[in-house]
Amino acid sequence: MGGIYLISIIIMGVSWYVGFTMQRRFKEYSQMPIRMTGKEVAEKMLRDNGIFDVKVISVPGALTDHYNPLDKTVNLSDWVYAQSNVAAAAVAAHECGHAVQHNTAYSWLTMRSKLVPVVQVSSQYVQWIILGGLAVLMFTQIPWVLLIGIILFAMTTLFSFITLPVEFDASARALKWLDSTQILVGDEYSKAKNALKWAASTYVVAALGSLVTLLYYISIFAGARRRD
């Protein structure tokens, strides 16, 4: 049990460091101007990949960039959509990487999409079920409510790990296209690669954190079973 606590503390520290570094890198690279806005980068990447039924739109907020496969839209946050810099180009191309995945029926994205409804339901209730399961354990030593919560939490952990190849592949597609089109060259390209690396690292840390939390709940359940 103590080992899990230690690992959790380490992951929290790593998570803070990765998030802080990512924001610092994106802020730095947003000061490197290029000739195209994020919107123009996204539209060109879609055209170059033969995708003409996906719209590029602007959405409010920061770090709200995403691809929506349901309505086929590349949603770019205000600063990415309108600005012309390395960071905006990297983000726009990455999100279009997801559109290319969708268009080519990339297997990991398909699997992830099928899990979305399950995860949406489980994430709504898992916290309360686990809290209820822990409360029941305190007074009755009956572990089965907690087991239901563990199964639901396991679905979110699985989702986190399936997300990893999806994100890494989208970045790889984005970087390959940015390099082949020479939209970013030299130091611009290396900075975009670095920015996407740190962005992907946040998903890795989140997946590991979810796994450690899952193992913690499993250890509580196993301990209760041994005492039963």
N, C-alpha and C positions, 0 to 999 in steps of 0.2 A: 504493500500500500504506500509506504514511504517513497519507494522508487517512482511510482506514478505521480505523486505530488511534486517530486523534484523535476521530473520530465515536463510536467505541466508548467512549472515556473520557468524552465528553460525555454519552452515553446512560446510562452507569453513574452519573454524578453526578445526572442528572435522575431516574433510577430511585430513588436513595436519597432525594432530596428529596420526590418524590411519595409514596413509601411512608411516610416520616416524617410528612409533612403529613396524609396520610390517617389514620394512627393517632392523631395529635393531635386532628384534627377529630372522629373517632368518640368519643374519650375525653371531649372537651368536650361533645358533644351527648348523650352518655349520662347527663349530669348534668341534663338538661332533662326533667322528668317529664311524662307524659301519662296519660290515664285508662285506656289499654288496654295489655295485654302484647303482646309480639311474636306469641305464639301466637294471641291473640284477633284481632289485626290480620290475620294470615295467613288465619285461618278465615273472617273476614268478607269479605276480598277474594275468596276462592275462591267463597263463596256468591253474592256480588254479581255474579260473572261466570258463574254457572250451572254451577259445577264442584263436584260432590258426591262424586267418586270419588278424590279426592286427600287423603291424610292429612298432617297437620302433626305432625312428631315432633321430639324433642330429641336432639341428638347431642353428644358430648363435644368439648372443645377450643375454641379461639378461631379466628374466621375460617374455620370449617368449614361455613358455611351454603351450601346448594346444593339445587337441584331435581333429583330423580332420575326421569327419564321412564320408566325400566324398571319400577319398582314404584310409580310415581305417588306420590311422597312429597316434601313440602317439609321439608327437614332444616334445622333451626335450631340453632345452637350454644346452649349452656346459657344464656348471658347474654341472648341475643336472645329465646329462647323464653319466659323467665320474667320479664324485666324490662319496666317500663313507662316508656319514654323515647323521645325523637325518633330516636336512632340505631337502636334496636331496631325501631321501626316502619318506618324507611326500608329496613333490610335485609330484614325480613320481607316487605314489600310488593314489593321487588325480586325476591326468590326466587319469589313468587307470580306475578310478571310472566312468569317462564319457564313456569310452569304454564299460564298463559293462552296463551302462544305455542304450547305443545304442543297445547292444546285446539283452537286455531284453525288448526293446521297452518302456522304461520309458516315461510315458505320458507327463511330463513337458518338457523333452528334445525334444520329437516329436513336441510338440507345438512350442517350441522355434525355432527349425529347420525350421518349416514352415514359421515363421515370418522373417527369415534371409533375403530372397530376398527383402521383403517389406522394411525392415529397411535399407538395403544397398542403395536402391533407395532414400528413404526419407532422410537419413542422408547426401546424396550428395547435396540435394537441399534445405533442410529445413532452413538452416541459411540464405541463400540468399532470400528466400521467406519471411521469417519473417522480415528481414531488409527492404525488399521492402514494406512489409505491414505496417511497422512502418513509413516509409517515406511517403507512400500514406496517412496515417492518419494525418501526420503533415500538409499536404497541402490541403487535400480534405475532411477529416473526414469520408472517406469510409472505413469500417473495414473488408470488405470481403476478401481482399488479405491476411490480417493477419490471418483470420480464416482458410484459407487453410494451412498456416504455422503451426498453432496450431494443426490441425488435423494430420499433418505429424509428428510434435514433439511428439504428444500423442502416436504415434506408437513406437517411441524410448523409451518413458517412460514405456509403457506397456512391451516392450522387457526387460527393466532393471528389472522390478519386476518379470517377468517370469523366468529370469536368477537366481533369488535368490534360489528357491527350487532346481534348477538344481545343483547349486554350493554347497549348504548345503548337499544335498543327496550324491554328489560325495565324499565329505569329510567324511561323515558318513560311506560310503562303504569302503573308504580307511582305516579309523581308525579301523573299525571292522576287516578288513583283517589283518592289521599290528599287531593287538592284538592277533588274533587267531593263526597266524603263528609264533608269538614270534620273529619276525624280530626286533621289537623294544620292549624293556621291561623296566619296572620301570620308571625312570626319562626320559629315551629316548622317551617312549610313551607319557608321559605327555607333553614333549616339542613339539613333533610333533602335538599333539592336539592343543596346544597353538598357534603354527605357523599357522595351518589351520584356526583357529578361527579368527586370525587377518587378514588373507588373505580374508576370507569370509566377514569380516567387511567392506572391501573396496567396495564390491559390494552393501552392504546395504547403505553406505553413498552415493554412486553414484546414486542409485535408488531414495533416498530421495532428493538429489540435483536436479535430473531431474524432480521430482514431483513439487518441489518448483518453479523451472523455468517455468514449464508448468502453474502452478497457477498464476504466475506473468503475463504471456502473456494473460491468460484468463481474468485476472482483467483489463488489458488494453482494451481488446476487449469489455468487459462488460461496461466499462466506456464510450467507444466510442458509444456503442449502446444506452446508456441512454441519451447521448447528441444529438443523431441523431433525 
